[in-house]
């Protein structure tokens, strides 16, 4: 009898050790990493089968048994996961229960226009292109903003997403983000600002974004344009002309381009253009509504990324001679 009990105990210990070793040992993967998609509504048995089908050399029945034994089988979350070599049944279950999906990311850059945004989304890894064939008007309908101009309505940022996410879902997030950033900026607008609506703030911010990459210059650039708007002076800003030219712009802005009237030519028309010309970031939004306390009406690039600001045309001409023409 004692020998039998000893045998049973040894068998139980062996089984326990074997179970522990399997649960914590590495699974064999078909590649260095495999993508695992758990469908919504999958029961634990189906999850075990989906793991096997993803390229993990494991007995689905054995994996299902582990899920049940753990007491966490019903806590497994649907989603897209990435399994790497060294993943054990224990770490696999932990990942599925905690919903640690494999996230990709795409960066939408400040100052990009809608076309550039959409090109980046087309190239994004594992992002479903649901909007690729939509024009701007159709896109805004799908985003939930029918009749609104698409340019400028998406906040530039780095967005993470799970494999299989649609570009529409990401654009909806970017649109909501811009709404929040614009609302917050508008609430902080200066009492002296000539802007009459958040939409005008968005348009001016897009111009500021295209005019300078220097954070220290943004508020002064915004001041120049705000001062011009206040006295009815034309903005005369090259980025709006370039935007109006669209695909016709070949990299060289000519005098003829400045004289050709379009809705976006701020050399021929007074006031702001009809829509934003790019996607402004938070810094440009704040500069648009909180311009610097300056009387400047002109600015010229110094050649080092900064600008020289002037309150009079004579002063501006001297700055142009110095920084653009190399004259004293």
Beta strands, then each sheet from edge to edge (+ up, - down):
strand 1: 28-29
strand 2: 33-38
strand 3: 56-57
strand 4: 79-84
strand 5: 103-107
strand 6: 158-162
strand 7: 298-301
strand 8: 307-310
sheet 1: 1+ 3-
sheet 2: 2+ 4-
sheet 3: 5+ 6-
sheet 4: 7+ 8-
end
